[in-house]
Amino acid sequence: ADLAYVGGTFGVNVGGHTAMEAIAWQVPVLVGPLHRQHVATVEDLTKEGAAFRFDTLDELSELLMHLAHDEGRLENARAAAARAAQNSEDPTLAIYDALIAPTMTRNRVHRLLL
């Protein structure tokens, strides 16, 4: 995937899923305004360039248009996501390393081997 949307962060206020699930795959994330359970993670990923925040559907539409027409920006976000996956101590990544990565095929890259 080129981008991932963090479910539960737009519309109904359920607090959102963690963006680190996509970051484990080195995929930049789109995050809506309703991420109360992961505020620090979203702030850090946004500062690092691995996440893009939006507050309205119009902002999301504009963001998607910019990313679709600016491969350099998207590539920078992918690189930031890879760095975040490598450097983060988020417990989600520990679960990924222990349970998910060992079951992946050779086409998938374990985040610790990067």
N, C-alpha and C positions, 0 to 999 in steps of 0.2 A: 504494500500500500504506500502511496505517496503521502497521505495525511490520514489522521484518525480523528474522529469526533468523540469527545468524552461524553458518554451518555449521562443523562440526568442533570446536566448543567444548564439546560434551557427549557423553559416551560414550567413544568411542575417542580417545585422546590423540594427535591429529595436529597440534595447535597452533592450529587455527582459521584461517578466512579473515579478511581484514581487514574491520573494521566500516566502513571508509571507503567501501566500494562502495555501501552503502545510504545513508550520509551524503551522498554526491554527489547523491542524489535527494531529500535533505532528509527522509529516513525514519529515525526513531529505531530503535535496535537492541536486541535481546535477546542477551545474551552469557553463555554457560556458563563454568564454571571453568577450562576447558582452552584458554587463549589465550596460551600462552607466547611465541608469535612476535609478539604485538601488545600486550604488557602496558602500555606507556606510553600507547598510543592508547586502549585500553579505560579505563584510569584517568582520562585526560583527558576522554573523552566522558562517563564516569559522573559526574565532578565537574561537568561543564557541564550535565548533565541530558539528554543526547542518547542515553545508553545505560543499560540496566538489566541488572545482573548477577544471576545466580542460580547456586546451587551444587547444588540438588537438583530433582527433578521436582516435588516438593511446593512448593518456593519458586517455580518457574516457574508452576505452576498458580495459586498465590496472587497472583503478580504480574499474570498475565493477567486474573484476576478484578477486581483493583483497577483496572487500566487500562481494562477494558471498562465499568466503572461510574463512572469519573472522567474525563470528557471534558476537563476543565480540565488535568489532569495530562498527558494525552496531547497536548493542544494545546501545552502548555509544552515537552514533549519535541520536538515537531515544530519549534517555534521554535528550540530549542537545536540541533537537527540542522541547520537552515538557517544558523544563525550559525557552527556548526562547519564546514560546507561552505564558507562564505564566507571564513573566517579561517584555516583550516588550510593548512599548507604540506606536507601529506602527499603523497608522490609519486604515490599512487593517484589523487588528484584531478587532478594534472597530466596523467596518462594519460587520465582521463575527459575533461578539457577538450580534449585534442588529438585523441583518436580516437573517442570515443563521442558526445559532445555535438553535434558538427557533423552527425552522421547522424540526429539525432532530428527528429521532426515538430514542427510548431508547437505541438502540445499539450504538449510537454515543455519545461521551462524550463532553459536553460543556467545553471549555478550562478553564473557571473560576471555575469549580467545581473540578479541579485537586488538 
